Amino acid sequence: MVLENKFDLGFFPTPLHKLKNLSEQYKGYDIYIKRDDQTGLASGGNKTRKLEYLIQEAINNNCDTVITGGAQQSNHCRQTAAACVVAGLECDLVLGGNEPKIFNGNILLSHLLGAKIHFSAENRRGEDMNLLKHELKSKGKKPYMIPYGGSNGTGAMGFVNAVKELQNQLIKQDIIVEYIFFASSSGGTLAGLTLGKELYGLSAELIPINIDKIEIHGSGLEEKILKIIQDGKKLLNLNRNYSSDDIKLIRNYDKSGYGVIRQNEKNAINELAINEGILLDPVYSGRAFYGMMDFLKNEKIPLNSTVLFWHTGGLSAIFEYATSLK
Ligand SMILES: *Cc1c(COP(=O)(O)O)cnc(C)c1O
C-alpha cells in the first residue's frame, strides 16, 4: 500500500491540544491546535511528512543525491537537508538570491546540516533545479529532484496519512472539529488533506489561508494544486472526481507579498505567544493564524463551532525577520 511505503523521519503523532486561554476569550469557539511544528526533524515543520514519502522514493530509485530549491528561508530546504543526513544522501539546495554575508535562520541550519547551497538570484522557487540535475548527472551522480515545497503526488501522501493520524486523535479525545485552518503555499499540504479527507471520511471543512500571491510558473495556483490532487488520487486509487472548485484558497491575507511582515503577522505572533506560550513564524503560520483569528473575530464561521489550527512550523525563520518584529 502506497501509504506504508515511507522512510521514518519524524515523531508522530504530533500533539493535538486545546488552546484553553484563547477559547475562553473567543466566546463561542473551541480552538484546538495540531502541532506539526513538533515533527522533530531539525526543528520540525510540515515538510517532514512529505519528505518521509519523497526520501523513500529517492531510495527506491537508487539515487545518491537529492536536489530541491526554494527561498533562502525555506523550511522545506532545511528539513530536506536534515532528511538527507538521516537517509545517507547528499543534498544540493538551489536557493533564491545571492550569497548573504551572514547566514541566519533556515539557510544557516541547512548549511550546518551539510547541504551544498547554490544561489539562483531572482529564482526563488527552484526554477534552476533542472540545470543542476544535468550538471550532477554529467558528474556521475544519481540525483533525485524534489519539487518546490515538496509538493507533488508522492509528497502529498504525507498529509493523507496525517488525516488518519488526526482522526485517531479526535476519536480518542472525543472532539468533533468543523473547520481546519492552515497556511497554504505550494499546495502539497492542501492536496494531501483534501485526499485524506475523502479517504478517511473527515467531515471538517478545510480553510487554506494562501500565503504567496504570485502564481507558480504562470499557471493558476488552483490548477497547480488540482494537478497534485490528481496525481495523488492515482497513487491512492481513489474514485472521486476533483475540479478547481474543490480548491478554495483564502486569498484575503496574501496581499503584502511573500515574506513581507506587516502588522497582521505581528499581531498573530503576539496573540498566540502571550496567551498560549506558543510561537508562530512570520511568513506562514503567523499569516495563517491571523487569518483564522480574523474569521473568528468577525464571525465568518458560525458561533459554537470547533476549529483547529494546523501549526505547520517555520519558527527557525523568525530570526531573519528580527528587525520587522521588534
Ligand atoms: C511550506 C510551508 C507551508 C505551506 O505548505 P505547502 O504544502 O507548501 O502549501 C506552511 N507553513 C510552513 C511553516 C511551511 O514551511
The ligand as an ORCA input file, in Angstrom:
! r2SCAN-3c Opt
* xyz 0 1
  C       5.851     25.046      3.323
  C       5.137     25.595      4.481
  C       3.747     25.786      4.455
  C       2.903     25.520      3.235
  O       2.796     24.190      2.882
  P       2.520     23.817      1.349
  O       2.384     22.367      1.349
  O       3.703     24.328      0.592
  O       1.291     24.517      0.916
  C       3.127     26.260      5.584
  N       3.835     26.568      6.691
  C       5.168     26.414      6.755
  C       5.862     26.809      8.002
  C       5.867     25.929      5.658
  O       7.202     25.794      5.725
*
